[in-house]
């Protein structure tokens, strides 16, 4: 019995000594960061290399009246551009997304408005006109406002937008577009 207690005590002391030595080396590793850890923390402060390039898009003017009786008030808002690239990093174009807020100026009891952005044309600096890659129509009741979200144009690489031509009820308004 004494022999078992003695052997157990010795084994316990050896295990405790091993743990104490291990804790000392772990603490030393934690206190002194390696050069690998220091180099990893430096890029975190800068922008990641794989982040897509974004552009601020502005419309001038950002709100217009459309329709023969100027019954539609349109506001263009929340526009942004994102550079599109292929897996090799080559620029393939730019995607512009924006929202259209449509207000029906007809009096209550008057006609509703079906507003279709499919008729819009984005004129580029090279003279070409683009149609939407994606758009959402809205049906607006009299004296109310609705928003059409996630309207997108995809521009070819190197092209810049110049004007956005809006059409409704045989009327047309041209709005300047600037990409920064």
SVG drawing of the C-alpha trace seen along z (x, -y; Angstrom):
<svg xmlns="http://www.w3.org/2000/svg" viewBox="-62 -69 72 71">
<polyline fill="none" stroke="black" stroke-width="0.4" points="0.0,0.0 2.8,-2.4 4.5,-1.5 1.3,-2.4 1.1,-5.8 4.7,-6.5 4.5,-5.6 1.4,-7.7 3.0,-10.7 6.1,-10.5 3.9,-10.2 1.8,-13.2 5.0,-15.3 6.3,-14.4 3.0,-15.4 2.9,-18.7 6.5,-19.5 5.7,-18.8 2.7,-21.1 4.6,-23.9 7.3,-23.8 4.8,-23.8 2.9,-26.8 6.1,-28.8 6.9,-28.2 3.3,-28.9 3.3,-32.2 6.6,-33.2 5.2,-32.4 2.1,-34.5 4.0,-37.5 6.5,-37.8 4.5,-37.8 6.4,-36.2 7.3,-38.1 4.6,-36.1 1.9,-37.5 3.2,-41.0 3.2,-40.9 -0.4,-39.5 -1.7,-42.3 -0.3,-45.1 -2.4,-44.4 -5.6,-44.3 -5.4,-48.1 -5.3,-48.6 -8.0,-47.7 -8.1,-44.0 -6.7,-43.3 -9.8,-41.3 -12.3,-44.0 -14.1,-45.2 -13.6,-48.8 -16.7,-50.9 -17.9,-54.2 -20.2,-57.0 -22.9,-57.6 -24.7,-61.0 -27.7,-62.0 -28.1,-65.7 -30.9,-66.5 -31.9,-63.6 -35.7,-64.3 -37.9,-65.0 -41.5,-65.2 -42.7,-62.9 -46.0,-62.4 -48.0,-64.6 -49.7,-66.3 -46.5,-66.0 -48.4,-63.5 -45.4,-61.4 -42.6,-62.6 -39.5,-60.4 -36.6,-60.5 -33.4,-58.6 -31.5,-57.7 -29.1,-55.3 -27.0,-54.8 -23.7,-53.0 -21.2,-51.4 -19.1,-48.2 -16.3,-47.2 -16.7,-43.7 -13.7,-41.4 -13.0,-37.9 -11.2,-35.3 -7.8,-36.4 -8.4,-40.0 -9.1,-41.5 -11.8,-44.2 -14.9,-43.1 -17.1,-46.1 -19.1,-48.0 -22.5,-47.3 -24.6,-50.3 -27.5,-49.8 -30.0,-52.4 -33.6,-52.9 -36.4,-54.8 -39.0,-56.5 -42.2,-57.1 -44.9,-59.5 -48.3,-59.6 -49.5,-63.2 -53.1,-62.4 -55.8,-63.2 -57.5,-60.5 -60.0,-58.7 -57.7,-59.4 -55.8,-57.0 -53.1,-54.7 -49.7,-54.6 -47.8,-51.6 -44.2,-52.6 -41.8,-50.5 -38.0,-51.3 -37.5,-48.9 -37.9,-51.9 -34.9,-53.8 -31.7,-54.1 -28.3,-54.7 -26.1,-56.7 -22.4,-56.0 -19.5,-58.3 -18.8,-56.3 -22.4,-57.1 -23.9,-53.6 -27.2,-53.2 -27.8,-50.4 -31.0,-48.9 -31.4,-47.6 -29.8,-44.3 -32.4,-44.0 -35.3,-46.2 -38.5,-46.2 -41.8,-47.8 -44.1,-49.5 -47.9,-50.2 -48.6,-53.4 -52.0,-54.5 -53.2,-58.1 -51.5,-60.4 -49.1,-57.8 -45.4,-56.9 -43.7,-53.6 -40.0,-52.6 -38.5,-50.3 -35.4,-48.7 -32.4,-46.8 -32.5,-48.4 -29.2,-47.5 -27.1,-48.5 -24.0,-46.5 -21.5,-48.7 -18.6,-47.2 -15.1,-47.6 -13.7,-51.2 -17.1,-52.8 -18.5,-55.7 -22.1,-56.7 -23.1,-60.1 -26.9,-60.4 -29.9,-58.4 -32.9,-58.9 -36.3,-58.4 -39.4,-57.7 -43.1,-57.7 -46.3,-58.4 -44.6,-59.6 -42.4,-62.1 -38.7,-62.0 -36.3,-63.5 -32.5,-63.3 -30.6,-63.2 -26.9,-63.6 -24.9,-60.8 -21.5,-61.1 -19.4,-58.2 -16.6,-59.1"/>
</svg>
